[in-house]
Structure formats: C-alpha cells, structure tokens
Amino acid sequence: MRYRNDKNGDAISQLGYGCMRFTKKGTIIDYEKTKGEILHAIDSGINYFDTAYIYPGSEECLGRILEESKNREKVKIATKLPQYLMRSDKQIEKTFKEELSRLRTTYIDYYLMHMFTDFSEWEHLQTLGIEQWIKDKKDSGEIRNIGFSYHGDTDMFLRILNAFDWDFCQIQYNYLDENSQAGKKGLHAAAEKGIPVVIMEPLRGGKLVNLPEKAKEELRKHDKSYTPAELGLKWLWNQPEVTCVLSGMNSIEMLDENIRIASETQVNDFTDGDFELVEKIKTIIKEREKVGCTGCRYCMPCPKGVDIPGNFHYYNLMYMEKKSAARFEFAQNMGLRKEPGFASQCIGCGKCEQHCPQHISIREKLKEADRDLRPLPYKIGIDIARKILVK
C-alpha cells in the first residue's frame, strides 16, 4: 500500500475504505462478512475508514469490529456531523457523544461537517458556536482533524474552504466530474492551502465501472489493457493534490483489485496515451448528452442566480445514467442550497449566450433541462426538503 500525508504529516493510505455500502442481510448489516473484509483491508495496509452518523448501522458495525479485533490504534476513523439537522449547541454535543459511543472510541481522527452545499450552512453552525466547540474538542483530543464534505458548485466550495482553518476536506471527483461540483479548481485551491483532499465517488457509484461496450473496447485496445476501475483510480492517484480515494468495497475480490491498483500507482504515472484514452472514454459516455456544455463557466454569473453549468450537468447525466439517480443528485446538490440556482429563475435576458464559446442556445436548453429535472413530483419533494433542511 502507498501512503500520502495529511496536514500534520501523518500517513494516510491512498486507498480509503468507504463504509456506506456494507453488505446487508435484509435490512441489517452482515456483520461477519463485513468483519472479514475490514480485517483483510487492515492487513493489506488500508488505514482510513470513512463512515457517517446517517449511514444506518455503519458506525456501530465499524466500532464493534475495531474493538473486538483490537485494531483501533492501527486505523484512522473519519465520521461526520449531520450539520443539516443541528439546531443547537447541545444537539451538536449530543450527536458527537452518540458517535463516540457507536464507534466505541474516545476520539475521532477525522471529523467532517457533513454535506455542505451552501455557505449559509457554515454561517448557521457559527451561530451555534461551532468554532469554539471545534477548538474545545481539538484541545481535549476528542477530535484530531476537522474538515467538511461538499456537494455544490465551485464558487461556494471556495468560500467555505477559505472561511475556516480546515485540516482536510472531502469532495466528489472523478474524470467525468472533473469540472463539476468543487472540481479540479477546488481540488487545486485546497492543495495550494496545504489542505489534504479526500475523494468520494471516484467511480461515480460504479458508473465508471459499468461502461458502454464501445468504451470497454477502447480499454481492451489500449496497450495497458486497463480495467474500468483501474483507469478511474489511476487517473485520480496520478494527481499529487489527491490525498486519499474512498471506495465502497463490499467483497474480497473488489478489495484485492483496488489494493493492487493502489499499491502499483503513484503520482505522474499516467502517459499521454493514458490521458488520450480517458478523453475517448468520456466522449463515448457523453454521446447521449443533451447539451454540449463543457463547464467553462464563461456564461456565469447569471444576474438572476441560475447555475447554468450545474443545470446542464445534471440534465446530461439523466441521459448518460439513470434518470432517477441524476434527479436525486440534482435535488441534493442544487436543490438544498440557500440560493438554489434553478433554471426556472431565468428571465431570458440572453447575456449568457453572448459569452458561450460553444454557442449553445442556453435559454432554450434551460427550459428543457428544468422540465426534465423537476417534473411535478420532484418539485414538490424539493420544496418540502428545502422547508425542512435549508436554513
């Protein structure tokens, strides 16, 4: 296993274990199977385990495995405060104590504010005294490193990144999402500040493994005969700004393949031919896209707050992946912002079209995107979620 350092110089395995997708028997986590996989991961050198308060049974399962196997001191636990549910400082403390109990530990190595989408969420936590709370927890040693996970646009990511002295952050990033959400710009901005970046959804939840047959043929023709997972993971680890890549592994076979790839891969391994292959795969995946938007953001900012590249990104995903999955991701990453940036906010001024290098009929395409992304049931669902979660 290869390792990369955190802000304090501590070694983190460049392959991290995502604990959201443990195998279940019915509705309950299959403890014995999961235990075997976790112990195999530890024996193979993986030392970073990522869970969260809202992953059903995950914290309890991980804590029990580490306690029974006496491996707590060999690993680093990352878990998360569900900041979107917090209404008081007492609730923050109660939730944290519950997580310590579930994990059967006295400290958390890497603690994240979970799923920021908007700067207003950090401002809300500030009103609850979060900065003093973090200081107290770090002073007591109950939290070793503080960070945040993020789903939103690049500009909002940069605001949050610069708002506090973070020890690390976690973003969704892969070769298909290179210019969406925090994106490469956010990755590089964090690295320039010396903030380690943990990557989630490196293979888009398996979407970059289950490639179209035409894309698989390109992989077979390449001189290195990469597997789909290998290409996606190596693309990430080729970048020095990436500290740790999480994978939701739930079989020994998957573990062994990812461990092999992680052990073989280091910064700047990619060749020009490898980069060309990635571009070919992306082109094949995008053959079904609806809008030829590259995410350059020359159309931004919109005077009415429409997130033009964001809407087009999720509109395209509906036709490159499952419609329901793309709509859910749209609702989660855009619908829960304080200022959501819906296409329906467009007043048709046309300023964006004057700056678009692809000469896209943006106003027309925004109407199409909104119809597909927010049919009536989704509009109702997003409205309800916003009333509950958006502060």
Summary of the structure (lengths in Angstrom):
residues: 391
radius of gyration: 21.0
end to end distance: 42.6
largest distance: 63.2
contacts: 1283
relative contact order: 0.10
helix: 50%
strand: 14%
